[in-house]
Amino acid sequence: MVTTLDAEMLKNMTREAARELGLPCEAEQASQLMGSTTWYIRFTDGHAPFFNDFREYVGGPYEESLIKERIKNYLTSQHAQEERPRG
């Protein structure tokens, strides 16, 4: 468990999550929205930005496994959308 989260930690967790999925992307930018508990991740490969507070409950601690799982779920859903036939 992590009591505080910073941009570098979130970028590293994003890199690990993408590597575990075999996706060639990283967090180009990770930052916390001003005055909020919500974090923003912008990816290098054109995925839409991801917004999340990365906590299981309000005020709870950050759990690395939960953060990576949420990032993996997001990347998987984005990848699936890209593969759907259009038209």
Secondary structure, DSSP 8 states (H G I E B T S, - for coil): -BS---HHHHHHHHHHHHHHHT----EEEEEE-TTSS-EEEEETTS---EEE--BSSTT--B-HHHHHHHHHHHHHHHHHHHHS---
